[in-house]
Each structure stands twice: as structure tokens, then as C-alpha cells.
Amino acid sequence: MIKDKYLVHADRMAGQIIKASLSHEGFLLFVHKNVDGDCVGAACGMAQVLRNAGYKAGVAISEKLPDSMEYMGVDDLVFDPMDYADRISVSNYMPFATDCSESHRMGKCGRFFECGRKPLIIDHHASVSLKDEQFWIDGDASSASELCYYTALMLEEKTGRKLIDRRAAVCFLTGIVTDTGKFAYKNTMPETLVCAGELTELGARTSDISYNMFDRKPRNVFDLVTHFRSKVEFHADGQIALLRAYEEDFRQFGADDSAIDEMPSVMRDIEGVELSVVLRISEGRIRCNLRSKDHFDCSTFATAFGGGGHMRASGFNLPAEEHTIDEVAEAVIRKATERLR
């Protein structure tokens, strides 16, 4: 059973979408850079629903989607706005952010999000505290995709049309499966399982999503992950597991930095570890991914470094020209050890 509070917010957001459609040519959906299953699933799912409702909609992403997302079949929903910078009249479209609410987290696409119009936002990051009739931010939700699914349901009710087709269902379920760790994390609530069941009835399959998002690996990626597992360091009497991933490692195995996306969770699951830390360089930034168990708040810790996220999963990034991975590692170890004492 969907919580009443979700239905209230979803109904309001559906109303805002219909209102926006009356004064805009369509919708431009935005996600955070270094994409994951939830931001892509939420945005592409909503784009598909909006198109089914008769609106123009596209998802602005400047980076190549990982090969693991090929099964979603969303190439026609996604575009790089940098390729159309001189031809897109952004002011004619309603900006709509999912799983993200701040332009500085959107990479190159952030400039298009900042078009002077108040956007629609659906997010579930507890570190964000924006409040407005056009924003729905709920840190207790499993994923932005779950919130988008509820919004789509209310949009169906208001328009009297069937809008959530198989592709939208696959997108939404991808986000839910990804952000709940295949329903293993504590953010998996009863309503989340009901939602997943309904999406399965619409044609999405958790087995396909789990295989592609978690289990499928090319040989070079398997070799890279095996290499990095031997490089994990332990600090604070084994409570901190830390990995420093250097660019030469990725070049050696012919893989990009997304190949180790699983490592923060793998390291967190080691017995005795309370906090896992993975550091790597991506697009001139040092990325830090944090995962924790029950006794460490990743969100507040990441905020101290200019980042944010969820209590058990957060991150931050710093300019690589101003810092080295080793410098950031030492700062993280020092501050995290102080919090774990």
C-alpha cells in the first residue's frame, strides 16, 4: 500500500506538470553527472511517461551511458544539449531535475538547467532541504525513481490515459533495484516492494536489471576489479576500508572509472568495516564515494568536503589540479577516524 504522504505529494507534482505543460513547449529532464541507475531510470522513465501524455520531453546527459544500461533502450530519450546549444531555446522548456536538484552537480548540463525558470524537482537526497510547491524531496524514499513512479500514477489519474508502458516500468524499476541494492538495503520499505511488484506486472524484470546493473562484467573489468580488491587498505582498526584508484590502473586494463562502481558496496560489506571509501579521478575531478553501516553518517561527513547524499551512501568531488588522491585519502582517513572513536 502506498503511503498517503506519497500520494499527496505525487498528486501535487502531477498537477504541477500539467500546469507547466500549458505554458511550455515541453520538458527538459536533468540528472547528476557520473550517472547511475536511479538518476537515469527516474529521468528516462518520466520522459517516456511525458511523451506518452503527448508532451515533448528529453533527458539532457553529456556523458556516454554505461554499457550496463543498454538493456534499457533509452537512446532516443537521451541527448547531449552541448550538441544543440545554438538550436535549443531553453526558455521554451520546463527544466525538470530527478535525483538531483543543484546545477553544479549536473556537469556541463548545469548551464541549461539554470535558465532563469523555477524548475520541477523530484529528489530523495537527505542533504537537500529545498522547499517549494514544484519540489518533492523526500530523504526517506528508496529512490527518485519510486517517487517518479507515484507521480506518473497520479498523472495517469488526472489525464485519464495509460502512460506507464513497459519501457517506463523498466526505467523506474532500474532506479529502485539500483538504489536499494537489489532490495537488500534498509531503505527498502513495504511500499517499495509493492511498487516493484506493480512495475513487474507492467513488464519490467528484476532478474534482467540485476544481471545488467550488478553482475554482468567484461573480462577486462573482472580483471580490473580483482586487481583493485588486492589494493584495499584498512585503517582505524579495520573500521575503514579505503581504495585509491589511479588513472594508470584503468589504462592498464583498458577500462574506464565506472568499472569499479561496485567497489564501495563490496568493501562496506567486509566484516568489521563501518565505512568504505573509494577515490578515483574522473573528468579532472577527484571523486570520493562513501558507504557505511549503522554507526557512520556519510551524508554529514560528505557535506564537510562540499558533497552530500544519503546517510549510508554519499560522496563528494574536488578539483584534481588542486589536490592529489593521496592528500584527499589522508584527510578522509583522519577525519573519519576521529568520528569513529
C-alpha positions as CSV (number, residue, x, y, z in Angstrom):
1,M,0.0,0.0,0.0
2,I,1.4,3.4,-1.0
3,K,1.8,5.8,1.9
4,D,-0.8,8.6,1.9
5,K,2.0,11.2,2.2
6,Y,3.4,9.9,-1.1
7,L,0.1,10.1,-2.8
8,V,-0.4,13.7,-1.6
9,H,2.9,14.8,-2.9
10,A,2.6,12.8,-6.1
11,D,-0.8,14.3,-6.9
12,R,0.6,17.8,-6.4
13,M,3.6,17.1,-8.6
14,A,1.3,15.7,-11.3
15,G,-0.7,18.9,-11.1
16,Q,2.4,21.0,-11.5
17,I,3.4,19.0,-14.6
18,I,0.1,19.6,-16.2
19,K,0.3,23.3,-15.3
20,A,3.8,23.6,-16.7
21,S,2.7,21.9,-20.0
22,L,0.2,24.8,-20.6
23,S,2.9,27.4,-20.8
24,H,6.0,25.4,-22.1
25,E,6.8,23.7,-25.3
26,G,8.0,20.6,-23.4
27,F,10.2,19.3,-20.6
28,L,14.0,19.0,-20.3
29,L,15.0,16.5,-17.7
30,F,18.3,16.8,-15.9
31,V,20.4,14.3,-13.8
32,H,23.6,14.4,-11.9
33,K,26.9,13.8,-13.7
34,N,28.6,10.4,-13.2
35,V,25.2,8.8,-13.9
36,D,23.8,5.8,-12.0
37,G,20.7,3.6,-12.3
38,D,18.4,5.8,-10.3
39,C,19.1,9.2,-12.0
40,V,18.8,7.7,-15.5
41,G,15.9,5.4,-14.5
42,A,13.9,8.3,-13.0
43,A,14.6,10.8,-15.8
44,C,14.1,8.4,-18.7
45,G,11.0,6.9,-17.0
46,M,9.5,10.3,-16.6
47,A,10.5,11.3,-20.1
48,Q,8.7,8.3,-21.5
49,V,5.6,9.0,-19.4
50,L,5.6,12.6,-20.5
51,R,5.9,11.6,-24.2
52,N,3.0,9.2,-23.7
53,A,1.0,12.0,-22.3
54,G,1.6,14.0,-25.5
55,Y,4.3,16.3,-24.3
56,K,7.8,16.8,-25.8
57,A,10.4,15.5,-23.4
58,G,14.1,14.6,-23.5
59,V,16.9,13.8,-20.9
60,A,20.0,16.0,-21.0
61,I,23.1,13.9,-20.4
62,S,26.5,14.9,-21.7
63,E,28.3,11.7,-20.9
64,K,28.0,8.3,-22.5
65,L,25.7,5.9,-20.7
66,P,27.5,2.9,-19.3
67,D,27.2,-0.3,-21.4
68,S,25.4,-1.9,-18.4
69,M,22.4,0.3,-19.3
70,E,22.0,-0.8,-22.9
71,Y,19.1,-3.1,-22.0
72,M,17.0,0.0,-21.0
73,G,16.8,1.0,-24.7
74,V,16.6,4.8,-24.0
75,D,18.9,6.1,-26.7
76,D,16.1,8.1,-28.3
77,L,15.2,9.7,-25.0
78,V,18.7,10.9,-24.2
79,F,20.6,13.7,-25.9
80,D,23.7,15.9,-25.3
81,P,22.5,19.5,-25.1
82,M,26.0,20.7,-26.0
83,D,25.4,19.3,-29.5
84,Y,22.4,21.6,-29.8
85,A,23.5,24.6,-27.8
86,D,22.8,27.0,-30.6
87,R,19.4,25.5,-31.6
88,I,17.7,24.8,-28.2
89,S,15.6,27.7,-26.9
90,V,15.8,26.6,-23.3
91,S,13.4,29.2,-22.2
92,N,10.6,27.4,-24.1
93,Y,11.1,24.2,-22.0
94,M,10.4,23.4,-18.3
95,P,13.5,22.2,-16.6
96,F,12.8,19.1,-14.6
97,A,15.5,17.5,-12.3
98,T,15.3,14.0,-11.0
99,D,17.7,12.5,-8.3
100,C,19.4,15.9,-8.3
101,S,18.5,19.4,-7.5
102,E,21.6,21.6,-7.9
103,S,23.1,22.7,-11.3
104,H,26.7,22.3,-10.1
105,R,26.1,18.5,-9.8
106,M,24.9,18.3,-13.4
107,G,28.3,18.8,-15.1
108,K,28.1,20.5,-18.5
109,C,24.3,20.3,-18.5
110,G,24.1,22.6,-15.5
111,R,24.2,25.7,-17.7
112,F,21.0,24.7,-19.4
113,F,19.3,23.9,-16.1
114,E,20.0,27.5,-15.0
115,C,17.7,29.1,-17.5
116,G,16.0,31.5,-15.1
117,R,12.8,29.5,-14.7
118,K,11.9,27.8,-11.5
119,P,12.3,24.0,-12.2
120,L,10.4,20.9,-11.2
121,I,12.4,18.7,-8.9
122,I,11.9,15.2,-7.6
123,D,14.8,14.0,-5.4
124,H,15.5,11.8,-2.4
125,H,18.8,13.1,-1.1
126,A,18.5,13.9,2.6
127,S,21.2,16.6,2.3
128,V,18.9,18.7,0.2
129,S,16.4,20.9,2.0
130,L,14.8,23.0,-0.7
131,K,11.1,23.6,-0.2
132,D,8.6,24.7,-2.9
133,E,5.3,23.6,-4.5
134,Q,7.3,22.5,-7.5
135,F,9.8,20.4,-5.5
136,W,9.3,17.0,-4.0
137,I,12.4,16.0,-1.9
138,D,12.0,13.0,0.5
139,G,15.1,11.6,2.1
140,D,13.1,8.6,3.4
141,A,12.2,7.3,-0.1
142,S,14.1,4.4,-1.6
143,S,14.9,6.3,-4.8
144,A,13.9,9.1,-7.0
145,S,12.5,6.5,-9.4
146,E,10.0,5.4,-6.8
147,L,8.8,8.9,-6.3
148,C,8.6,9.4,-10.1
149,Y,6.5,6.3,-10.4
150,Y,4.0,7.6,-7.9
151,T,3.9,10.9,-9.8
152,A,3.3,9.0,-13.1
153,L,0.4,7.1,-11.4
154,M,-1.2,10.4,-10.4
155,L,-0.6,11.8,-13.9
156,E,-2.5,8.8,-15.3
157,E,-5.4,9.5,-13.0
158,K,-5.5,13.2,-13.9
159,T,-5.3,12.7,-17.6
160,G,-7.4,9.5,-17.8
161,R,-4.8,7.9,-20.0
162,K,-2.5,4.9,-19.7
163,L,1.0,6.4,-19.5
164,I,3.3,3.9,-17.8
165,D,4.3,1.4,-20.5
166,R,6.9,-1.3,-20.4
167,R,9.9,0.9,-21.1
168,A,8.9,3.4,-18.4
169,A,8.4,0.5,-16.0
170,V,11.9,-0.9,-16.8
171,C,13.4,2.6,-16.2
172,F,11.6,3.1,-12.8
173,L,12.4,-0.4,-11.6
174,T,16.0,0.0,-12.6
175,G,16.3,3.0,-10.3
176,I,14.6,1.2,-7.4
177,V,16.7,-2.0,-7.8
178,T,19.9,0.0,-8.0
179,D,19.3,2.3,-5.0
180,T,18.0,-0.5,-2.8
181,G,20.9,-2.8,-3.6
182,K,18.5,-5.4,-5.1
183,F,16.1,-4.8,-2.1
184,A,18.9,-5.6,0.4
185,Y,19.4,-2.0,1.9
186,K,17.4,-0.6,4.8
187,N,15.7,1.9,2.5
188,T,13.6,-0.9,1.1
189,M,10.1,-0.3,2.6
190,P,6.9,-2.3,2.2
191,E,5.6,0.2,-0.3
192,T,8.8,-0.1,-2.3
193,L,8.2,-3.8,-2.7
194,V,4.6,-3.1,-3.7
195,C,5.8,-0.6,-6.3
196,A,8.3,-3.1,-7.7
197,G,5.6,-5.7,-8.0
198,E,3.4,-3.3,-9.9
199,L,6.3,-2.4,-12.3
200,T,6.9,-6.2,-12.8
201,E,3.3,-6.6,-13.8
202,L,3.9,-3.9,-16.5
203,G,6.8,-6.0,-18.0
204,A,9.9,-5.0,-16.1
205,R,12.1,-7.8,-14.8
206,T,14.3,-7.6,-11.7
207,S,16.4,-10.5,-13.0
208,D,17.3,-8.6,-16.2
209,I,18.0,-5.4,-14.2
210,S,20.1,-7.2,-11.5
211,Y,22.2,-9.0,-14.1
212,N,23.0,-6.0,-16.2
213,M,23.4,-3.4,-13.4
214,F,25.3,-5.6,-10.8
215,D,26.5,-8.9,-12.3
216,R,27.4,-8.5,-16.0
217,K,31.2,-7.9,-16.5
218,P,33.5,-8.0,-19.5
219,R,36.7,-9.9,-18.8
220,N,38.9,-6.8,-18.6
221,V,36.6,-5.3,-15.9
222,F,36.7,-8.6,-14.0
223,D,40.5,-8.5,-14.1
224,L,40.5,-4.8,-13.0
225,V,38.2,-5.4,-10.1
226,T,40.3,-8.4,-9.0
227,H,43.4,-6.1,-9.1
228,F,41.7,-3.4,-7.0
229,R,40.5,-5.9,-4.4
230,S,44.1,-6.6,-3.6
231,K,44.8,-2.9,-3.2
232,V,42.2,-2.2,-0.5
233,E,43.7,-0.6,2.7
234,F,42.3,-0.9,6.2
235,H,42.5,1.9,8.8
236,A,41.1,2.7,12.3
237,D,41.5,-0.9,13.5
238,G,39.8,-2.2,10.4
239,Q,36.7,0.1,10.6
240,I,37.7,2.0,7.4
241,A,38.3,0.3,4.1
242,L,39.9,2.6,1.5
243,L,40.8,2.2,-2.1
244,R,42.9,4.6,-4.2
245,A,42.2,4.1,-7.9
246,Y,44.8,5.8,-10.1
247,E,44.4,6.6,-13.7
248,E,47.3,4.3,-14.7
249,D,45.3,1.3,-13.3
250,F,42.4,2.0,-15.6
251,R,44.7,2.4,-18.6
252,Q,46.5,-0.9,-17.8
253,F,43.2,-2.8,-18.0
254,G,41.6,-0.8,-20.8
255,A,38.6,0.2,-18.6
256,D,37.0,3.4,-17.5
257,D,36.5,4.5,-13.9
258,S,32.8,3.3,-13.9
259,A,34.2,-0.3,-13.9
260,I,34.7,-0.1,-10.1
261,D,31.3,1.3,-9.2
262,E,30.6,-1.8,-7.2
263,M,33.7,-1.5,-5.0
264,P,32.2,0.9,-2.3
265,S,29.5,-1.5,-1.5
266,V,31.8,-4.6,-1.7
267,M,34.2,-3.0,0.7
268,R,31.5,-1.9,3.1
269,D,30.3,-5.5,3.4
270,I,33.6,-6.7,4.8
271,E,33.2,-7.8,8.4
272,G,34.3,-5.2,10.8
273,V,34.2,-2.3,8.3
274,E,32.0,0.6,9.2
275,L,33.0,2.9,6.4
276,S,34.2,2.3,2.8
277,V,36.0,4.9,0.8
278,V,36.8,4.8,-2.9
279,L,38.9,7.6,-4.5
280,R,39.4,8.0,-8.2
281,I,39.9,10.7,-10.9
282,S,37.1,11.4,-13.4
283,E,36.9,14.4,-15.8
284,G,39.5,16.4,-13.9
285,R,37.9,15.8,-10.5
286,I,38.8,13.5,-7.6
287,R,35.7,11.6,-6.8
288,C,35.1,10.1,-3.4
289,N,32.3,7.5,-2.9
290,L,31.3,6.7,0.7
291,R,29.3,3.7,2.0
292,S,28.6,2.9,5.7
293,K,26.8,0.6,8.0
294,D,24.9,1.7,11.1
295,H,27.3,3.8,13.0
296,F,28.6,6.4,10.5
297,D,26.6,9.2,8.8
298,C,28.0,9.5,5.3
299,S,25.9,12.5,4.4
300,T,27.1,14.8,7.1
301,F,30.7,13.6,6.5
302,A,30.5,14.3,2.8
303,T,29.0,17.8,3.5
304,A,32.2,18.7,5.2
305,F,34.0,18.2,1.9
306,G,31.4,20.0,-0.2
307,G,29.4,17.0,-1.1
308,G,26.3,15.2,0.2
309,G,23.9,12.3,-0.3
310,H,22.3,9.8,1.9
311,M,23.1,8.7,5.4
312,R,24.6,5.3,4.3
313,A,25.7,6.4,0.8
314,S,27.2,9.7,-0.2
315,G,30.1,11.3,-1.9
316,F,32.0,14.4,-2.9
317,N,34.4,15.6,-5.5
318,L,37.3,18.0,-5.6
319,P,39.4,19.6,-8.4
320,A,42.3,17.3,-9.4
321,E,44.5,20.3,-10.2
322,E,44.3,21.4,-6.5
323,H,44.5,18.1,-4.8
324,T,46.0,14.6,-5.2
325,I,44.3,11.3,-4.4
326,D,46.8,10.7,-1.6
327,E,46.1,14.1,0.0
328,V,42.4,13.5,0.0
329,A,42.8,10.0,1.3
330,E,44.8,11.2,4.3
331,A,42.3,13.9,5.1
332,V,39.4,11.4,4.8
333,I,41.2,8.8,7.0
334,R,42.0,11.4,9.6
335,K,38.5,12.9,9.9
336,A,36.7,9.6,9.6
337,T,38.9,8.0,12.3
338,E,38.0,10.9,14.7
339,R,34.3,10.2,14.1
340,L,34.7,6.5,14.7
341,R,36.4,6.8,18.1
